[in-house]
């Protein structure tokens, strides 16, 4: 398989962030409106965490905390795993599987994060790459078969 890099993936939207003192209810509204599953938690321009749908369910709803009164800092995952844009998509998949996470902030420059890579993004990119490679393989096989056809004489 060709080495597919994170930087080769189409960027759907810029990474959306939220402050650590924002309310969980606000985060859910932002995620629903943007149709995304995680937000970067940024304080003074520095990535300090990530809050995902899973965090909200497990650390807020399941613990009977009120989304309208609970701060993001109380439920976020601090110091998230990050990757650079020059990493391969397969590396991203391995990191996600090994750490049981579905979202990775992507660093574009030192200390600057520009993209939230989701497991769905990774799977879709790998699927497209594999489909192209399978099609190319089948086309090459068909050409080989045509080269081996014995011409019929009339």
C-alpha positions in Angstrom: 0.0 0.0 0.0 1.3 3.5 -0.8 2.3 5.5 2.2 -0.7 7.7 2.8 0.1 10.7 5.0 -2.3 12.6 7.3 -1.4 15.8 5.3 -2.8 14.0 2.1 -6.2 13.7 3.6 -8.9 16.3 2.8 -9.4 18.6 5.7 -13.2 18.8 6.3 -13.1 21.7 8.8 -10.6 23.5 10.8 -10.1 22.1 14.3 -12.8 23.5 16.6 -11.8 24.4 20.2 -13.4 25.3 23.4 -12.1 26.7 26.7 -11.7 24.6 29.8 -14.2 26.8 31.7 -17.0 26.4 29.1 -20.0 24.4 30.2 -20.5 20.8 28.9 -23.9 21.8 27.6 -22.3 24.4 25.3 -19.8 21.8 24.1 -22.6 19.4 23.1 -24.4 22.2 21.2 -21.2 23.0 19.3 -20.5 19.4 18.5 -24.1 18.8 17.3 -24.1 22.0 15.2 -20.8 21.1 13.6 -21.6 17.4 13.4 -18.3 16.5 15.1 -17.5 14.1 17.9 -14.7 15.9 19.8 -13.4 19.4 20.6 -9.9 20.5 21.4 -9.6 22.2 24.8 -7.4 25.2 24.5 -6.2 27.7 27.2 -4.1 30.7 26.3 -3.5 29.3 22.8 -2.2 25.9 24.2 -3.8 22.6 23.7 -4.5 21.2 27.2 -7.0 18.5 26.5 -9.7 17.1 24.4 -13.4 16.5 25.1 -15.3 13.9 23.2 -18.8 12.5 23.1 -17.5 9.6 25.1 -16.1 11.9 27.8 -19.5 13.6 28.1 -21.4 10.3 28.4 -19.0 8.6 30.8 -17.8 11.5 33.0 -20.8 13.7 33.0 -24.1 12.0 32.2 -23.2 8.6 33.7 -22.0 10.3 36.9 -25.2 12.3 37.2 -23.5 15.6 36.7 -25.5 18.4 35.1 -24.3 19.5 31.7 -25.5 23.0 32.3 -23.3 23.3 35.5 -20.3 21.1 34.7 -17.1 22.7 33.3 -15.2 21.1 30.5 -12.1 20.9 32.6 -14.0 18.4 34.9 -14.6 15.8 32.2 -12.0 16.4 29.5 -9.1 14.1 28.7 -6.0 16.1 29.6 -2.8 16.0 27.6 -4.1 14.1 24.6 -2.0 12.1 22.3 -1.2 14.1 19.2 0.4 13.4 15.8 2.0 15.5 13.2 0.7 16.0 9.6 3.8 14.1 8.3 2.8 10.9 10.0 1.1 8.1 8.1 -2.5 7.3 8.3 -1.6 3.7 9.3 0.4 5.2 12.2 -2.7 7.2 13.2 -4.8 4.0 13.1 -2.3 2.1 15.2 -2.1 4.9 17.8 -5.9 5.1 18.0 -6.3 1.3 18.4 -3.5 1.0 20.9 -4.9 3.9 23.1 -8.6 3.2 22.5 -9.2 6.7 21.2 -11.3 7.9 18.3 -9.9 11.4 17.8 -6.4 12.8 17.5 -5.4 16.5 17.4 -3.0 17.0 14.5 -0.1 19.4 14.9 0.7 21.4 11.7 3.5 23.5 13.2 5.3 23.4 16.5 2.6 23.9 19.1 -0.1 24.8 16.5 -2.9 22.3 16.0 -5.0 22.6 12.9 -7.1 19.4 12.5 -8.9 16.8 14.6 -8.5 13.4 12.9 -11.3 11.0 13.6 -11.3 7.2 13.3 -13.9 7.6 10.6 -11.6 9.9 8.6 -8.8 7.2 8.8 -11.1 4.3 7.8 -12.6 6.3 4.9 -9.1 7.3 3.6 -7.8 3.7 3.9 -10.9 2.4 2.2 -10.5 4.7 -0.8 -6.8 3.9 -1.1 -7.4 0.1 -1.0 -10.3 0.4 -3.5 -7.9 2.2 -5.9 -5.2 -0.3 -5.4 -7.6 -3.2 -6.0 -9.0 -1.6 -9.1 -5.4 -1.0 -10.5 -4.5 -4.7 -9.7 -7.6 -6.0 -11.5 -7.0 -3.7 -14.5 -3.4 -5.0 -14.7 -4.6 -8.6 -14.5 -7.1 -7.9 -17.3 -4.4 -6.4 -19.5 -2.2 -9.5 -18.9 -5.1 -11.7 -19.9 -5.7 -9.7 -23.1 -2.0 -10.0 -23.9 -2.2 -13.8 -23.6 -5.3 -14.2 -25.8 -4.5 -16.2 -28.9 -5.8 -14.4 -32.0 -8.5 -16.4 -33.8 -8.0 -17.0 -37.5 -10.9 -16.8 -40.0 
